[in-house]
Amino acid sequence: MQDMRDALPGADVMPVTGLCIVADPSNCPPGHTLIDKTYDRREDADLWKDRFFGRRITRYMCMENSSPTTEKDILVDITVINEKDPVPAGYACQEYTQDTREKAMKKKQLCLRWMNISLTQDAISEIMLMSRGRRTPAGFTLVGELNNLQLCFKMGQISRPSPTETVANSLPPSYMSKPPTYTMDARLNGPPATQLPYGVTPNHSNTTSSTLQRSPPGDRHLLNPLAGIPWQLNPKLTADTSFRNDTITQISFKSYADIENQYSYKFTTEHSAAARMPPELS
């Protein structure tokens, strides 16, 4: 993690694509990094620190950093709430441990917000735990406290997959093995042709109908299903001139990503203020 913090500002980072809590450090999932030490003092980063009839109960956080893909969401925000508080909209609660399916936190809930890479350019790249009362390092955001440990994360700018990679990853293997081919009748103009069980004689006159000629089933032609159909405005509308001077207001289209980027608010100040409140007021 130290090498990641020493990276140049603005460089592309590996976002967090997985985060879980385990009861046994040896059960850290493959590809994940176990956060078992605090960043400042290198002390035990146990999130529970309790004993039950002589048996020690432990909880450790594990995170996964990997290259962003459209098939795997990335972590964009973390918040810590009290045990009985409702989970914020758009967040998922890390309620149970990954290995034993036991309660993950004591008196607190860890809530995560995941998002597809196509909807954001920023994501959480680093997560660390610090001793209580320590100053948050530059570039990190203080989330809150978990068992007298301060949880902090760092945001980073990620690089999105190219449009070609996005389309390729979204198509089933059957489409990737053999690209589709199309046949165009040289006599016709229009989109790629399709095989139909009848032949079409294009009508080059100004009449309003096309001539479709039946052909034997064994003599099917590859042609366009819309061939021979004239495209023209209804004569009733041609005679009506009342709408020609009307002005149509331009309505700008906004995708979900545009709306998310324009109105996104991370509540960083509120989270920092809430984390500094005394426990009896939280």
Secondary structure, 3 states (H helix, E strand, C coil): CHHHHCCCCCCCCCCEEEEEEECCHHHCCCCCEEECECCCCCCECCCCCEEECCEEECCEEEEEECCCECCECEEEEEEEEECCCCCCCCCEECCECCCCCCECCCCEEEEEEEECHHHCCEEEEEEEEEECCCCCCCCEEEEEEECCEEEEEEEEECCCCCHHHHHHHHCCHHHHHCCCCCCCCCCCCCCCCEECCCEEECCCCCCCCCEEECCCCCCCCEECCCCCCCCCCCHHHHHCCCCCCCCCCCCCCCCHHHHHHHHCCCCHHHHHHHHCCCCCCC
